[in-house]
């Protein structure tokens, strides 16, 4: 019988090039299989951007309103004794202009102005409002406010923000500071300060700061989660794998084909998620390409964990169970409930072995601080991915496969 | 003009397979020649699949000893495994292990052809060749396998096993799960492929009808090879070269049955129905008349007597029965 001429030596489909061709043909097979599972494909490509759009919609219509409600309590009309000049004054010339400026600030709603010199229970009233959630902060104008401004000195305002929701505190303070800065600038005063630390990396006013801060957790979750779900069954549910192994194909070639195919899908997923995020108003101080790279890095860690689970599990049920276990751990040690720095050292070690502990800070550093992609977080994600890739090849090599 | 001696496709010599302390295959030796169809017969658990797994490189060398050659190559050596696998084809019992149900038959051919390094340009030609031989309807070639009938799936599965023109094809229970009426069709297709392409085939089965197309059969029992020969030779090894006496007698009971086994010249007696027995005896042509006279004289009412040639099924059953009786005797 005449030898069939194959790529490579006749009748001998071995060697690197033959292996490479089998891998490429294996990638083609993977895409064909992916295309046949439309629900899974929709899950992979359509759901992540939909989650982002839904989340941004929720943030827009949520109770976390961009408007900060303030009650101003002024002591400016009280008697001020200037120890330097030994002069007693009751100057409050700038109180009402400041209150007016605050009232005219679009992102602030002035709920009440109380002159403490006329109402000795002014702070009680304001605290009561704060207690019952009627305002987000009390702004106190101290007794020396107008006097200091007259002398060209920097005045100080005091604020009492609602600290029940820590994420909002800085946003509240920033809005008050912005109003104060505008007033000082408009009237050519020395800038004065609100007595909380002014955060340097603020989100510009026309972006939704809450959306941005929450996206630092949502984005890594979406990328890691969706890639994990997509890959946990790819080895275990492919029934002809044992039969394929009775050909010159080997286990490593099969797994490499899958990694390539699902990385290409990840490229599309990352692009879709980035587009949805930007379209939904995500502010990025850094470069969009760096954010895309971060999404890819986090997503690939999910792919590698999913491939490991699929290579390890003997049945689909086992794969689903392993997925559940991994995802629960991923979720619990992500830092969303307890800051990672506050965890006991052994738990912290587990947290750092999973991608979200690095993915969230990486995205935060790019979006909020404008730092580049190349960072220790990217390196950590890379190491995690490499570790799970290696584990997946070990798992599939040890997998007993017989027809 | 001299004829060349047939070359062996498979050589097995003193094969033992053990897993831990348990020996599952004991001292098996046989040869299968190129172009032959060999039937690997035995009840479930006999060890057929284990031997085939050695030949298909699925059991590591640490678990077996002896000499094995598949198309001239030793499967004990890792460097030979890819070469052996490229020369053999395998058709598993379950089609779902051999086919991507989500893909069409043509796409399945592409997947497995790629595994053997067959260029895409050749795929349609190959698919057309084997699909035509196996009568797979052309209008199903581009639709998902899951939409095909069971018989069509079985034939596509066989086509996949042949796609790279293997020298040697293993088929695991090719007729199991197939309608009785279709079973002969499958066997005929296999015979047709063997004649047209010269493919050596090893059919693992407990369907004795498969022996109809086999050039040789290997009977496995409890990890041992009982027989390896042509079906004709095996039948002719029976008393009277396989010629049997078939008697129908109403009211056949165990007493009568036992009495028959004790008759002079009678080697074996097997039931062939409620009232019918088949008697294997020496020189049946001349001794049968005397036997019948004695039975009638003992009060046996005989309503029908025929002389027939034993089927292979009958040979197999008798052979296994003999071994079982030896085993009982040893106990």
Interface residues (C-beta under 8 A of the other chain):
Chain A: X1 X4 X6 X7 X8 X11 X12 X13 X14 X18 X21 X22 X25 X26 X28 X29 X32 X33 X36 X37 X239 X240 X242 X243 X244 X246 X247 X248 X249 X250 X402 X403
Chain B: X53 X56 X57 X58 X82 X83 X85 X86 X88 X90 X92 X96 X97 X98 X99 X100 X102 X103 X107 X110 X111 X112 X114 X115 X116 X117 X118 X119 X144 X164 X165 X167 X172 X198
